[in-house]
Amino acid sequence: MRGLRPVLKRAVGRAIQGYKGAMSDSPRIVQLRRNTELVPYEEAVAEMEARVAAIHAGEASELVWLLEHPPLYTAGTSAQAEDLLAPDRFPVFKSGRGGQYTYHGPGQRVIYVMLDLNRHGQDLRAYVQNLEAWMIAALARFGIAGETRCDRIGIWVPRKNEGVLPGEDKIGAIGVRVRRWITFHGAAVNVDPDLDHFTGIVPCGVSQHGVTSIKALGKEIAMADVDLALKDEFESVFGVQLVDEP
């Protein structure tokens, strides 16, 4: 597996840029970043590492980052080697987030969330539940009824079409990491990725269920509209105000 190159110097400068030192009243300001170009995974991880360190040092604001990656697989801390079915198909990266193997690629909205839980409440379970509630609320804006399951993480959609085998498919993934009670990594929503790319892994170690997307469910939704729903519902669930990063 490929390692992560230490490209922190540039990332530190970007993390500190635009920092607002004044503490705000409720709702608290959290910066929002959107990338329109594909972001290499190594670069994104370096950015997150730098931002988390800067938040801890009081030198940068909290951040929600919306982006897409080139096609790749990541291995979480619980990944099993046998779940990587096509090791030569795409680059594979070890990831410090929780969970097992997952796919990232064009058409999937990845959301990296860097929040200081020292200020939001030091409760990791509640944080993950809020991520789930946020994704479900955003999907509901498009008439998609996402659900959670007690025995596996993520957002699931039951199959209801006639002629389709009964079951359910995953539309949203969650994998987080916390350092000094500051979160990073986060979530992903399948908007219109190539679903065949998921066949190179056992997604999140769950083989008995499938993977779906907003497009596969018959919804033609632009990424910009997904972003707006994610922004609005994040503000509602987490009680913050998202402001575009300078």
C-alpha positions in Angstrom: 0.0 0.0 0.0 1.1 3.5 -0.6 2.0 5.7 2.3 1.2 9.4 2.8 3.8 11.9 1.8 4.7 14.6 4.3 3.4 17.6 2.4 2.3 19.5 5.5 4.1 22.8 5.0 1.8 24.1 2.4 -1.2 22.7 4.1 -0.4 24.5 7.4 -0.3 27.8 5.6 -3.7 27.2 4.0 -5.2 26.0 7.3 -4.2 29.2 9.1 -5.2 31.5 6.3 -8.4 33.3 7.0 -8.6 32.3 10.6 -10.9 34.3 12.7 -9.6 34.5 16.3 -12.7 35.9 17.9 -15.0 33.4 19.5 -18.6 33.8 18.3 -21.9 33.4 20.0 -24.4 30.8 18.9 -24.6 29.8 16.1 -20.9 29.4 16.0 -19.1 30.0 12.7 -17.6 27.0 10.9 -15.8 27.5 7.6 -16.9 25.7 4.5 -14.6 24.7 1.6 -15.6 23.4 -1.8 -13.2 21.9 -4.3 -14.3 21.7 -7.9 -11.2 19.8 -9.1 -10.4 16.2 -8.0 -8.2 16.3 -4.9 -5.5 13.6 -4.5 -6.0 11.6 -1.4 -2.5 12.2 0.0 -3.0 15.9 -0.4 -6.4 15.8 1.4 -5.0 13.8 4.3 -2.1 16.3 4.7 -4.5 19.2 4.7 -6.7 17.5 7.4 -3.7 16.7 9.5 -2.5 20.3 9.3 -5.9 21.8 9.9 -6.5 19.6 13.0 -3.2 20.7 14.5 -4.0 24.3 13.7 -7.4 24.0 15.3 -5.9 22.5 18.4 -3.3 25.3 18.6 -6.1 27.9 18.3 -4.7 29.1 14.9 -7.5 28.0 12.5 -11.3 27.7 12.4 -13.2 24.5 12.3 -13.9 23.3 8.7 -16.3 21.3 6.6 -14.7 20.4 3.3 -16.6 19.2 0.3 -14.6 17.5 -2.4 -14.2 14.5 -4.8 -11.2 12.2 -5.2 -9.8 10.4 -8.2 -10.7 6.6 -8.1 -9.1 4.9 -5.2 -9.6 2.6 -2.3 -8.9 3.3 1.4 -8.3 0.8 4.2 -9.7 1.8 7.6 -8.2 0.6 10.8 -10.4 -2.5 10.8 -9.8 -3.5 7.1 -9.4 -7.2 6.3 -6.9 -8.1 3.6 -9.4 -10.6 2.0 -11.9 -7.8 1.4 -9.6 -6.1 -1.1 -10.7 -8.1 -4.2 -8.9 -6.2 -6.9 -5.7 -4.8 -5.3 -4.3 -3.6 -8.7 -7.4 -1.9 -9.9 -6.9 1.5 -8.2 -4.4 3.0 -5.8 -4.9 1.7 -2.2 -4.2 3.9 0.8 -4.0 3.1 4.5 -6.3 5.4 6.4 -6.3 6.3 10.0 -10.1 6.5 10.0 -12.3 3.8 11.6 -14.0 1.2 9.4 -12.8 -1.1 6.7 -12.3 -0.8 2.9 -14.2 1.9 1.0 -14.1 3.5 -2.5 -13.8 7.1 -3.4 -14.1 8.5 -6.9 -15.7 11.1 -9.2 -19.4 11.5 -8.6 -19.1 10.8 -4.9 -19.4 13.8 -2.6 -16.8 13.3 0.2 -17.2 15.5 3.2 -14.3 15.9 5.6 -15.5 17.4 8.9 -13.0 19.0 11.3 -14.9 20.0 14.5 -13.6 20.6 17.9 -15.6 18.3 20.2 -14.2 20.2 23.2 -16.7 22.8 22.1 -19.4 20.6 20.7 -19.4 18.0 23.5 -16.9 15.2 24.1 -19.3 12.4 23.0 -18.1 10.5 20.0 -21.2 8.3 19.8 -23.4 11.4 19.7 -21.2 12.9 17.0 -21.5 9.9 14.8 -25.3 9.9 15.3 -25.4 13.5 14.3 -23.5 12.7 11.1 -26.1 10.0 10.4 -29.0 12.4 11.1 -27.4 15.0 8.9 -27.0 12.7 5.9 -30.5 11.3 6.3 -31.9 14.9 6.4 -30.0 15.9 3.3 -31.1 12.9 1.3 -34.7 13.5 2.4 -34.6 16.8 0.5 -34.6 14.7 -2.7 -37.2 12.2 -1.7 -34.8 9.6 -0.6 -35.5 7.8 2.7 -32.1 6.9 4.2 -32.0 4.7 7.3 -29.5 3.5 9.8 -28.9 0.0 11.2 -27.8 -0.9 14.7 -25.4 -3.6 13.5 -23.5 -1.6 10.8 -22.7 2.0 10.2 -23.7 4.1 7.2 -26.9 5.2 5.5 -29.0 2.5 3.9 -31.9 2.5 1.4 -34.3 -0.5 1.2 -34.9 -1.8 -2.3 -38.5 -1.3 -3.3 -38.6 -1.8 -7.0 -40.6 -4.6 -8.5 -38.4 -7.3 -10.1 -35.5 -6.5 -7.8 -34.2 -8.9 -5.2 -35.2 -7.7 -1.7 -32.5 -6.2 0.4 -30.9 -2.8 0.9 -28.1 -0.8 -0.5 -25.6 1.6 1.0 -25.8 5.2 -0.2 -23.7 7.0 2.4 -20.6 6.0 4.3 -19.1 7.3 7.6 -15.6 6.9 8.8 -14.1 9.2 11.4 -11.0 9.8 13.4 -10.5 12.0 16.5 -7.3 13.5 17.9 -7.4 15.6 21.0 -11.2 15.6 20.6 -10.9 17.2 17.1 -12.5 15.2 14.4 -11.4 14.6 10.9 -12.2 12.3 7.9 -16.0 12.1 7.9 -18.6 10.9 5.4 -19.4 10.3 1.7 -22.6 10.4 -0.3 -22.9 8.5 -3.6 -24.4 11.0 -6.0 -23.4 9.6 -9.4 -20.2 7.5 -9.1 -19.4 4.5 -11.2 -20.9 1.8 -9.0 -18.9 -0.9 -10.7 -15.8 0.6 -9.0 -17.1 -0.7 -5.7 -16.8 -4.3 -6.9 -13.0 -4.3 -6.3 -13.7 -4.4 -2.6 -16.1 -5.7 0.0 -17.4 -2.2 0.9 -17.1 -1.7 4.7 -16.8 -5.4 5.1 -20.5 -6.0 4.3 -20.9 -8.5 1.5 -24.6 -9.3 1.9 -25.8 -5.9 0.8 -25.2 -3.7 -2.2 -24.3 -0.1 -3.0 -26.5 2.5 -4.6 -26.4 6.2 -5.5 -28.8 9.1 -5.9 -28.6 8.7 -9.7 -29.2 4.9 -9.5 -32.4 5.7 -7.5 -33.7 7.6 -10.5 -32.8 11.1 -9.2 -31.0 13.5 -11.5 -29.5 15.9 -8.9 -26.6 18.2 -9.6 -23.7 18.1 -7.2 -24.3 21.8 -6.4 -27.8 21.0 -5.2 -26.4 18.2 -3.0 -23.9 20.6 -1.6 -26.7 23.1 -0.7 -28.7 20.4 1.0 -25.6 19.2 3.0 -24.9 22.8 4.0 -28.4 23.6 5.2 -28.9 20.4 7.1 -25.4 20.5 8.7 -26.3 23.9 10.1 -29.6 22.5 11.4 -28.2 19.4 13.0 -25.0 20.8 14.5 -26.3 24.2 15.3 -23.6 26.2 13.5 -23.3 28.6 10.6 -21.3 27.5 7.6 -19.4 30.4 6.0 -17.4 30.0 2.8 -13.6 29.9 3.5 -11.8 33.1 2.4 
